[in-house]
Amino acid sequence: MTFLHFINCVGLASAPYFITYKYAGLADYNVFWKYIQTVFLYLFVQFCKMMVLATFFPDMDDSKFNVLIITVDLGDLIGLYIAMTQIAGKCEIKYLVAGVGWASAELIMTKFFPLWNGARGSEFDWKYIQMSLDSNITLIQYISTALLIYLYSRNDTTRFTKIITFLIALCCYRPLVADILIHTVGLGSWSLILCKAVFTAFIGLISLSLFYQTGSSYLKSSR
């Protein structure tokens, strides 16, 4: 039963990634190698972030250290931008490959090993189901962030620069917002998952709206 619980958690966590890759058109463009490159770029960026924190901020208390970690996470934006510049093809393919690849790497590094060690335990625990659901939210978050970075880098979106910058900042500092909600409002684990889902859906819908407002003519020309 415990191994079955592990399989269920892994399936719940990874199925949206497979569905997105398969049915969003990525499988039709032979971008699997670019997808793998994005995963390795993620690992390199995380290594650089750890080196920066260990070198320049070795003796910080927990509260300040958490803020610094989130600030250093701005390196993910650079990594996503580099990943998209290495992908040829339509704009939809660029931000989807970058977002799905980045989220997949985070799933492997931050979710799979805790699930392997914990979900196979002797007792059922809802926290592993919550961890799997959180990975689904992370997938949407990184796709939305990659889309916002793509929009920011275009020359014909200058009238939306402020709102795009604000949305990118919200994506980066989402963990800080979650910590504030936990300590000030006292959100439980399920309430926090719901808030993350609503927050991420809000960012994603606005990102898509901006994409279709600014990119309709661009998409027609690219086709």
C-alpha positions, -999 to +999 in steps of 0.1 A: +000+000+000+028+024+008+044+019-026+010+023-043+007+056-024+041+067-038+030+057-073-002+077-069+017+108-057+042+106-085+014+102-110-005+131-096+027+153-097+040+143-131+009+136-152+002+173-160+038+176-173+034+147-197+000+160-208+014+195-214+044+182-234+023+157-254-008+177-262+005+213-263+023+205-295+058+202-281+061+166-291+055+176-328+084+200-330+113+177-320+123+199-290+131+171-266+168+179-267+161+216-260+139+204-231+168+184-217+191+214-221+167+235-201+168+210-173+206+211-172+205+249-174+182+249-143+207+228-124+235+252-134+215+282-123+207+266-089+244+258-084+252+295-091+225+307-067+239+284-039+274+297-045+263+333-043+244+327-010+273+308+005+299+332-006+284+366+001+257+359+027+271+331+049+260+344+083+224+356+081+195+350+104+165+330+091+142+358+082+168+379+063+181+347+047+147+338+033+143+372+017+178+368+002+170+334-012+139+348-029+159+377-042+186+354-056+158+335-073+158+364-098+185+343-114+157+319-126+145+348-148+179+350-165+179+312-169+145+312-184+154+340-208+186+322-219+166+290-224+142+307-247+169+324-267+183+289-275+150+277-289+141+283-325+106+283-338+072+299-329+069+320-298+045+295-282+071+268-284+098+290-268+080+298-236+064+264-233+096+245-236+114+268-212+085+268-187+079+230-188+116+222-188+123+245-158+093+232-139+103+196-147+138+201-133+123+216-101+099+186-098+128+162-100+151+181-076+126+192-050+096+168-051+106+134-064+132+126-037+110+137-008+082+116-023+105+087-026+117+089+010+084+099+025+055+086+005+068+050+009+066+054+047+045+032+069+016+056+072-005+076+048+001+113+049-018+141+031+013+163+029+026+142+000-007+147-019-003+184-012+033+183-025+021+167-057-006+193-062+019+221-055+041+207-083+011+212-107+008+248-096+045+252-101+042+241-137+016+268-144+037+293-126+068+287-146+050+287-179+034+320-170+067+334-159+084+323-191+055+339-211+059+372-192+097+372-198+090+366-235+065+395-236+090+418-217+117+410-243+096+420-273+098+455-287+061+459-294+049+455-258+063+487-244+029+500-234+025+471-211+060+472-196+049+483-162+022+457-157+045+429-171+073+440-147+049+440-118+036+405-127+072+391-130+079+406-096+048+389-082+060+355-096+094+359-081+082+369-046+053+345-044+071+324-017+075+356+004+037+363+000+030+328+011+052+331+042+034+364+051+000+347+047+011+318+069+024+339+097-002+367+097-034+350+086-025+316+099-034+297+068-034+259+069-018+236+044-049+231+023-058+268+024-023+277+013-025+253-016-058+269-026-044+304-023-014+294-044-036+280-071-058+311-072-028+334-073-011+314-100-043+312-121-047+349-118-012+356-130-016+330-158-049+345-171-035+380-172-004+368-190-024+350-216-046+381-220-015+402-226-001+377-250-032+376-272-036+414-270-001+421-281+007+390-302-022+384-326-006+401-355+028+387-346+014+351-345-003+355-379+030+367-395+050+339-379+027+313-394 
